[in-house]
């Protein structure tokens, strides 16, 4: 007789607005699915995300989720704006829809990966007495996490130091898990990365280190400009691999020897990072933790100024303090400081120490697996099963 899997739990994931709020959650979905197979159960995973924007496309393409359900989403702003008034109605509509979705599907746990779209589902879950797990990837908690933590059974954080920003009572519910990284980053092949980047390119020089510049899916214009300004200097010393983002792709130099331009890399990114010697990027949580898993030294140019709450600055400073990165902050993000930082990283001993420091930050159990195990234990506890 063929062995049959037993019917298991339904889990709901909430989050979106950016890939940074989606990809780590999908990594947890994958680990949760693996746990269900080990326990001979078939589970269902539903994702609640923004009904407009990139959420639906990213989640459905992943294949990690059984169903995506879009909900209205409004942004919560700390400053005066007329949109605060109109977005209130979107938030309320998101709360109502979340309530009825959760009432219908009856999940055993709701896991929030953040973003403003996650707040209404967390509120609704609290009303329905569904356990809520919320995860914060940055060094300091954002507004959405601060709100979600009021409804949370457990608050999961990437850094031990993040607990002090939560307050004494909420800190008691906090567990340090690290930041979830997609499983493919633990199974990389640097030779595949080199083949993808340099096959049929005679200007690749294996004697030079590989500098990987990550401009993000949409592009980091400041970093892209620095690369263009210093391209001759950079290509004299490095094989420069540049993911510039779609917005700046047409404006970047073409056919420059030693310069390997890509508007966007996704499927091959884990192998590409694994073959890099140095990573130059912003300091978003996803990018720096992916580089850390692969033990890569970094030069970080965090997004800062009035348009951000400073989360990237905090992330970058933490990695710098641990010896894993050099940081160019504010006015220091210029050609002279960039060249100085890259010259330091060009020293093999300095680079090796930074690589070891980077790798040490991700040692231990995989964060996505650790989180999945916590969610699984809660689900079984809620159903009176053995953990």
N, C-alpha and C positions, 0 to 999 in steps of 0.2 A: 504493500500500500504506500502511495506517495505521501511523504510527510507534509502536513498542512501547517502554515503559519496561523497563529491565533489572531483574532481581531484585537487591535490595541487602541491607543489613545489618539485623541485629536489635540494638536498643538496649534496655537495661533502666534504668529510673529508679527510685530508691528514696527514700522520705521521706514524712512525714505527721505527723499529730497535731494540726496547726493549719493554717489557710490560708496562714500565713507560710512553711510548709515545702512547700506544694503549688503555689500560684499562680506563684511564680518558676520552678519546675521546668516547669510547663506552658508558660510563655513560651519556655523553651529548646526544649521539644518542638516548638512551632510553628516556630521558626527552623530547627530541624534538618530538619523536614519540607520547608521551603522550599528548603534546600540540596539535599535529595535530588531534588527536582523539577528544579532547575537542572542537576544532574548526571545527569538521566535515569535515576534509580534509584527503585525502590519499596522503602521501608524499613518495618520493623515496630517499634513502640514498645510496650513492656510496662512497666507500673508496679507495683512491689511496695510495698504500703502496709498500714496497720493493718487487720486483719480485722474490727475493731469500730470504731465512731466514724464521723467525717465523711468519711474519706479516699475511700472508694469512690464516694460520691455526688458529691463535688467533682470527682474525676478523670473519672468517666464523663460528667458533664454538660458538661464542657469540649469534648468531641469531639476532643481533641488526641492521644488515646492509643488504641491498637488493643485493648488488653486490660488489665484491672486484676486483679491476683492478691493476695488478702489473706493476710497472714502473722501469726502470733501476735506480740504486742509487749509487752514489759515495760519499766518505767521504771527508769532507773539513778539512784539517789539518793545524795547525798554524806553523808547523815545516817542514823542507825540507824532502821530501820523493819522490822517483820515482813514487810511487802510486798516488801522486798528479797529475802527468801528465796523467796516464792512466785513473784515475777517472774523469778527466775533460771531457773525451768523454762520460762516463756514465752519468754524470750530464747533458751534452748537449742532450744526447738521452732521458733522463728523461724529460727535458724541452719540447722537440719536441712532445713526446708522450702525455704529460700532456696537451699541447696546443690543440692537435686535439681531445683528450677526452673531454676537457671542451667545445670546440667548438661544439661538437656533442651533449652533454647532456644538455648544457645550464643551469648550476646551478644558483640559485638565490644568494647563498652565498657559499664561500669556507672556511671551518674551519680547521685550522692547529693546530695539537697537538704537533708538533715539531719533532725533529730528522732530519737528513740530507736529508732523502727522501722527506720531506715536502717542501724543498726550491724550486725545479723546479715547482711544482704545484702553489705555491704562485706567482712566477715570471710570469707564464703563465696566471694566473687569472688577475694579474695586467694589462698585455698586452690586455686582453679581456674585461677590465673594469668590472670585477666581484668583488664584495666586498669581502675582505679578513679579517677574524678574526683569530688572532694567540694567542695561550695561552702558558704562561711560568709557569711551576709548581715550579721551584726552586727559592731560594732567590735572586740569581744573574742570569741574562739572559745568556743562552748559545749562541754559535756562530750562530746556526741555527735560533734562535729567533731574534738575532741582524740583521741577513740578512732579515728574513721574515718581521720584523717590518718596513722595507723600503717600502714594498708593502701593508702594512696592513691598513685597514679602522679603526679597533680597535685592541689594544694590551691589552690582558687580563692577569692579573698577580695574583699570590696567596698572595702576601704580599704588603702592602702599601709602605714599604721601597724599594721595587724593582724599583719603578718609578725613583729613583735618579740615577740608573745605565743606564737609557735609553737616557738621554739627555733631554733638555728643550722641544724641539719640539715634540719628540716622547712621552714624558710624558703626553702631552696634549691629546693624543689619548688613554692613558692607563686607564683601569678600574680594580679596585680590586674586584675579584670574589671569591677568595679562590681556592683550588685545587679540581677538580671534583672527587668524590668518588662514586663507584658503588651503586645503590639504595639499594642493599641487606644489606649494612652496616647500614641502618636506620631502618631495620626490623629484628634485630637479636634476637636469643634466646640462652642465655648462657647455659641453661640446655641441649639443643641439642648439643652444643659444648662439654660439659662434657660427654655426652653419646657417641659421636663420638670418643673422646679421651680415655675414661677410662672404657668403657663397657667391662666386662670380664677381667679386670685387677685388681687383688686383691692387688697390690702394690700401688694403688692410696690412698693417705692419705688426707681426706677432712679437716684435721686440719692444713695442710700446705698450704701456698699460691701457686698459679700456676704461674710459670715462663715460659713465651712463648719466645723461641729463634727463630728468623727469619733469616735464612741463605740465603733466596732468592731461586728462581727456579733453578738456577745453583749452588748456594752455595757461602757463604762468608767464605773462607778457614780460615782466621784469627779468626773469631768468632767460627767456628767449632773446631779449635785447642784449643781455650781457654776453651770451654765446655769440651772437652775430658780431658784436663789437670786438671780441677777442678771438675770433675764429682762427686767424693765422697763428696766433700764439698757442692756442689750444691744440691745433692739429700738428704743430711741430713736436709736441710732447706726448700726445695721446691719440688713440683711436677714439674719436668723439661720436658716441651714439646718442642721438637726441630725439626723444619723444616730445614734440613741440606742441601738440594739441591742434585740433582742427582749425581754430580761429587764426593762428599765425602761420599755418603751413605754407600758404602761398607767398608770404613775405620773407621766408627764410632763404638763405643762400642755397643755390642748387649746383650740383656737379663740382663741389669743392673736394679736393683730394684729402682723404682721411676723415671725412665728415659723412656720417651715416644717418640720414634724416628719416624719421617716421612720424606721421601725424598722430598715430595711436597704435599702441601694442596692447593686446589683452591676452589671448590664449598662450602666446609665447613668453609672456612677461616673466614668469618664474625662472625659466631657463636663461632669459636675457640678463636678469639681475644676478643669477648665479655665476655667469661668466664675466661680470664686471669686476674691476679692481677698485673703483671709487664710484660712489653715487652722489650726484649733485641734484638737490631737489628742494621743494618746499618742505614743511615739517608737519604735514597732515599725518594723522595717526596711522592710516593704512600703509602709506609709503614707507615710513620709518620702521614700522614693525615688520613689514615684509623684508626690508633690507637687513634688519636685525636677525631674523630667523636664519638668513643666509650668511650672517657674519660679515656684512659689508661696512667698511668705514664710510662716513658721510661728510659732505659739506652741505650745510643746510642754510637756506635763505627763507626764514619763516615769513608768512604773510603777517604784516603788522600795520598799525595805523588806525584811523577812525572807522574803517569799514570792517573791523574784526574785533572780537572780544579778547584777543590775545592768546588763544589756546595754542596756536602754532608756536608762539614764542616760548610758552611754558614747556611744550614738548621738546623743542630744540635745546633749551637750556638744560633740561634733564639729561638728554643724551650727551651734551657737551660735558657736563659735570662728571658723567660716568666714563669719559674718555673715548666715547664712540663716535664723536662728531666734532667738527669745527663749525662755528656759527657766524654768519654775516648778518648783522642786525641793523635795520634802519639805514643810516647813512653809510655804514660799512659795506653795504651791498653794492660795491662799485668795482671797476676793473682791477684797480690796484690791490684791494683786499682779496678779491677772488683769486688773482694770480698768486698772491702770497699763501693763501690757504692751500691751493692745489700744489704749490711747490713743497709745502710741508708734507702733504699726503704723498708726494712723489718719492719721499724718502722711505725705503723699504721697511726699515725698523719701525718708524713712526706709524706707517700704514698697517703693519702687522699687529702692533699693540692696539690700534684703534679697532681693527677687525676682531681681535679677541675680546675687547670690551663690548663691542656690538653684539657678538654672538652670546656672551655671558648673560645679557639682558633677557634672552629668550630661552635660556636653559630650563629644563624641567618639563613637566607635562604640557602638551599642547593646549593653549588657552581654549580653543573651540571645543576640544574634547572635555576639558575640565568643566566648562559651562554646560555642555550637553549632559554630563553626568549629574550635575546639580539639578538641572531641570528634570531629568529622568527620575531622580530620587524623589523630588517633590511630587511628581505625577503619581508615582507608585504609593507614596505616603498618603496622598489624597484619596487614593482608591483602596487603601487598607491592604496593599500588597507588600510583599517582602522587597526591600531595597536591593 
